[in-house]
Amino acid sequence: MYELTEKEMEIVRYLSDGLKYKEIAQRMHFSESTIKNYVSIIYSKLNVDNRTQA
């Protein structure tokens, strides 16, 4: 829909569930900084500023 990858969609689902970056990182076996980078890319693709808008 917004050209999000499967990993990005997974992160969006976790964000919508209210998980913190650290919790998402643990579930996906990534570092917290990697998740922050993904979220930045997601927000850019969706043209939003926060998880509520995403």
C-alpha positions in Angstrom: 0.0 0.0 0.0 2.7 2.5 1.0 5.5 0.4 -0.3 6.5 -0.8 3.1 8.5 -4.0 3.4 7.3 -6.9 5.5 9.7 -6.0 8.3 8.5 -2.4 8.2 4.9 -3.6 8.4 5.8 -5.8 11.3 7.3 -2.8 13.1 4.1 -0.8 12.4 2.0 -3.6 14.0 4.2 -3.6 17.1 4.0 0.2 17.3 0.3 0.1 17.1 0.3 -2.5 19.9 2.1 0.1 22.0 5.5 -1.6 22.2 8.5 0.5 22.9 11.5 0.4 20.6 13.5 -1.8 23.0 10.7 -4.4 23.1 10.4 -4.4 19.3 14.1 -4.8 19.0 14.1 -7.8 21.3 11.2 -9.5 19.5 12.9 -8.9 16.1 16.4 -9.7 17.2 17.7 -6.2 16.2 19.4 -3.5 18.1 17.3 -0.6 19.4 19.1 1.8 17.1 18.2 -0.4 14.1 14.5 -0.2 15.0 14.8 3.6 15.4 16.2 3.8 11.9 13.4 1.6 10.6 10.8 3.8 12.3 12.4 6.9 10.8 12.1 5.3 7.3 8.6 4.2 7.9 7.5 7.7 9.0 9.1 9.2 6.0 7.4 6.7 3.6 4.0 7.4 5.3 4.6 11.1 5.6 3.8 11.1 9.3 5.5 12.4 12.4 4.6 9.9 15.1 3.2 6.4 15.8 -0.4 7.6 16.2 -0.4 9.0 12.7 1.3 5.9 11.3 
